[in-house]
Amino acid sequence: MSAFSELHHGDAPLFLPNAWDHASAVAFAAQGFAAVGTTSLGVAAAVGLPDGAAATREQTLRLARLLGSEAFLLSVDAEDGFSDDPEEVGELARELHAAGAAGVNIEDRLGDVALHAAKISAVKSAAPGLFVNARTDTYWLGEGEGTTRRLDAYQQAGADGVFVPGLSEPATIASLVRALDVPLNILYSPTGPSVDRLGDLGVRRVSLGSLPYRRALGAALEAVADIRAGHPPRGLTPTYQEVQARAGSLTEAESPRAGRRTRRRE
């Protein structure tokens, strides 16, 4: 069992914050999180591309290569694998694992069950050590129909865990846990059960998805509005030095400012 897999079998659920760049990822790790995920929405929005459109394969790989050598364990949101060809999804998995990723999340978007199962099998064949979190969108895009059938196919294909975003009803969660042989991942919702309550229901992983990115964007908008209105901005503001210190893990060659003299910018 890998170190990342072990985090799904502790006394409490793995609580996974999702980052969208180097600064957010290392900031989460500095708060004591042993593992950090990425959010496809944040990665896509940060470069002006749509989420869920298979448009950010290279950006996702670039971020994985940037974060894969950090001290925390990394799980990568790879949308649906950015391809309908299982072999191409397997190659992506190989590259992510080589970059240092410990896990990958791939979603079915309510597409063909057999195709998604084939992608999972291809990933496990190409990168056996990569923890595959197989996501079904039965509650994210639908009303939950076919959830157990889909998840059973995915775990039979080799998924190490399964993910059902949009599901928040406690009795349904508990029933699903009993039907599974692998850990269940639930997306935290401010209107749903707490992390502790989800743990009591048998959930082994709780993700934040795009929530931190959207909250960060909201905080930036609040700060601008406060200042324009003549008020000091509310909330936590890391100092320039604190943010700059978090970039210290980049090597000189990796830095976009390599070979240039560093000077302070505000």
C-alpha positions in Angstrom: 0.0 0.0 0.0 1.4 3.4 -1.0 1.7 6.3 1.5 -1.1 8.1 -0.4 -3.3 5.0 -0.2 -2.7 4.7 3.5 -4.1 8.1 4.0 -7.5 6.7 2.9 -7.4 4.1 5.7 -6.7 6.2 8.8 -8.9 7.0 11.8 -10.3 10.1 10.0 -11.0 10.8 6.4 -8.3 12.2 4.2 -9.2 15.9 4.0 -7.8 17.1 0.7 -7.6 20.8 -0.2 -7.3 21.5 -3.9 -4.8 23.9 -5.3 -4.5 25.6 -8.7 -0.9 26.7 -8.8 2.4 26.4 -6.9 1.7 29.1 -4.3 -1.7 27.7 -3.3 -0.4 24.1 -3.1 2.6 25.0 -0.9 0.5 27.3 1.3 -1.9 24.3 2.0 1.0 22.0 2.7 2.4 24.6 5.1 -0.8 24.3 7.1 0.0 20.6 7.8 -1.8 18.8 5.0 0.1 15.7 4.0 -1.6 15.6 0.6 -2.8 18.3 -1.8 -5.0 17.8 -4.9 -5.4 20.1 -7.9 -8.7 21.5 -9.2 -9.3 21.4 -12.9 -11.5 24.5 -12.8 -8.8 26.5 -11.1 -6.1 25.3 -13.5 -8.2 26.1 -16.5 -9.5 29.5 -15.3 -6.0 30.6 -14.3 -5.0 30.4 -18.0 -8.2 31.5 -19.6 -9.4 28.1 -20.8 -12.7 26.2 -20.2 -12.9 23.5 -17.6 -14.1 20.0 -18.7 -13.3 20.6 -22.4 -10.0 18.6 -22.5 -8.2 21.9 -23.1 -5.7 21.8 -20.3 -3.7 18.6 -20.6 -0.4 20.4 -21.0 -1.2 22.9 -18.2 -2.1 20.0 -15.9 1.1 18.2 -16.7 3.1 21.4 -16.2 1.6 21.9 -12.8 2.2 18.3 -11.8 5.9 18.6 -12.8 6.1 21.8 -10.7 4.5 20.2 -7.6 5.6 16.6 -7.9 9.0 17.1 -6.2 7.5 18.9 -3.2 7.3 17.3 0.2 3.6 16.7 0.1 1.7 14.0 -1.7 0.0 15.2 -4.9 -3.2 14.0 -6.5 -4.0 15.4 -9.9 -7.5 16.3 -11.3 -7.2 15.1 -14.9 -10.8 15.7 -16.0 -11.8 12.6 -18.1 -8.1 11.9 -18.9 -8.3 14.5 -21.8 -9.0 11.8 -24.3 -11.5 9.0 -25.3 -8.6 6.7 -26.1 -7.6 4.6 -23.1 -4.0 4.3 -24.4 -3.7 8.1 -24.4 -5.1 8.3 -20.9 -2.6 5.6 -19.8 0.2 7.6 -21.3 -1.0 10.7 -19.4 -0.9 8.6 -16.2 2.6 7.5 -16.9 3.7 11.1 -17.3 1.9 12.2 -14.2 3.5 9.4 -12.1 6.9 10.2 -13.6 6.4 13.8 -12.5 5.8 12.7 -8.9 2.1 12.5 -8.7 0.8 10.0 -6.2 -2.8 9.9 -7.4 -5.1 10.9 -10.3 -8.8 11.7 -10.5 -10.6 10.9 -13.7 -14.3 11.5 -14.3 -16.9 9.7 -16.4 -19.2 12.7 -17.2 -22.0 10.1 -17.4 -20.4 8.7 -20.6 -20.0 5.0 -21.5 -19.3 2.9 -18.5 -17.2 0.4 -20.4 -15.0 3.2 -21.9 -14.4 4.7 -18.5 -13.5 1.3 -17.0 -11.1 0.8 -19.9 -9.4 4.1 -19.1 -9.0 3.0 -15.5 -7.5 -0.3 -16.5 -5.1 1.5 -18.9 -4.0 3.9 -16.1 -3.3 1.0 -13.7 -1.4 -0.9 -16.4 0.7 2.2 -17.3 1.3 3.4 -13.8 0.5 0.7 -11.2 1.7 2.8 -8.3 -0.7 5.7 -9.1 -3.8 5.9 -6.9 -6.8 6.0 -9.3 -9.8 7.9 -7.9 -12.6 7.1 -10.3 -15.3 9.7 -10.4 -18.9 9.3 -11.5 -21.1 12.3 -12.2 -24.4 10.6 -11.5 -25.2 13.2 -8.8 -23.2 16.0 -10.3 -24.9 15.9 -13.7 -28.0 13.8 -12.8 -30.2 12.5 -10.1 -28.1 9.6 -9.0 -29.4 6.9 -11.2 -26.9 4.1 -11.9 -24.4 5.1 -9.3 -23.7 1.7 -7.8 -23.6 0.0 -11.2 -21.0 2.5 -12.4 -18.9 2.4 -9.3 -18.9 -1.4 -9.3 -17.6 -1.4 -12.8 -14.9 1.1 -12.0 -13.6 -0.8 -8.9 -13.6 -4.0 -10.8 -11.5 -2.3 -13.5 -8.9 -1.5 -10.8 -9.9 1.9 -9.3 -8.3 2.4 -5.8 -11.1 4.7 -4.7 -14.3 6.2 -6.1 -15.6 9.7 -6.0 -19.3 10.9 -6.1 -19.4 14.7 -6.2 -22.9 16.2 -5.5 -24.0 13.4 -3.1 -24.7 14.8 0.4 -27.6 12.9 1.8 -26.3 11.0 4.8 -28.4 7.8 4.5 -27.5 7.4 0.8 -23.8 8.0 1.6 -23.8 5.3 4.3 -25.6 2.8 2.0 -23.1 3.4 -0.7 -20.2 2.9 1.6 -21.6 -0.5 2.5 -21.8 -1.5 -1.1 -18.2 -0.6 -2.0 -14.9 -2.5 -1.6 -12.8 0.7 -2.0 -12.7 4.0 -0.2 -15.5 6.6 -1.0 -14.6 10.2 -1.7 -17.2 12.9 -1.2 -17.0 16.5 -2.3 -17.5 18.8 0.7 -20.5 21.1 0.5 -21.1 24.1 2.9 -24.7 23.0 3.0 -23.9 19.3 3.5 -22.5 17.2 6.3 -19.3 18.3 8.1 -16.0 16.5 7.6 -16.4 14.7 10.9 -20.0 13.6 10.1 -18.8 12.3 6.7 -16.2 10.3 8.5 -18.8 8.8 10.8 -20.8 7.7 7.7 -17.8 5.8 6.4 -16.4 8.3 3.9 -12.6 7.9 3.6 -11.7 11.1 1.6 -13.3 14.5 1.5 -12.2 16.9 -1.3 -12.8 20.6 -1.5 -12.7 20.8 -5.3 -12.8 24.3 -6.8 -14.1 25.8 -3.5 -10.7 27.3 -2.4 -10.1 28.8 -5.8 -13.5 30.3 -6.0 -13.2 31.6 -2.4 -9.8 33.1 -3.2 -11.3 34.9 -6.2 -14.2 36.1 -4.1 -11.8 37.4 -1.4 -9.8 39.3 -4.1 -13.1 40.9 -5.3 -14.0 41.8 -1.8 -10.7 43.4 -1.1 -10.9 45.5 -4.3 -14.4 46.6 -3.4 -13.5 47.4 0.2 -10.5 49.6 -0.9 -12.5 51.4 -3.5 -15.1 52.1 -0.9 -12.5 53.6 1.4 -12.2 50.7 3.8 -9.2 48.5 4.6 -9.6 45.0 3.1 -11.0 42.3 5.3 -9.6 38.8 5.9 -6.2 37.3 6.0 -3.5 38.9 3.8 -0.1 37.0 3.6 2.8 39.4 3.4 5.0 39.8 0.3 7.8 38.1 2.1 5.6 35.1 3.1 4.5 34.5 -0.4 8.0 35.0 -1.8 9.4 32.5 0.7 7.0 29.8 -0.6 8.7 30.1 -4.0 12.0 29.1 -2.5 11.6 25.4 -3.5 11.9 26.3 -7.2 15.3 25.7 -8.5 17.1 28.5 -10.3 16.7 26.7 -13.7 12.9 26.3 -13.1 12.4 29.9 -12.2 11.0 32.1 -15.0 13.4 34.8 -13.6 16.4 32.5 -13.9 19.6 34.5 -14.5 17.9 37.8 -13.6 18.6 39.7 -10.5 15.7 39.5 -8.1 14.2 42.8 -7.0 11.2 43.5 -4.8 7.9 44.0 -6.4 4.7 44.9 -4.5 
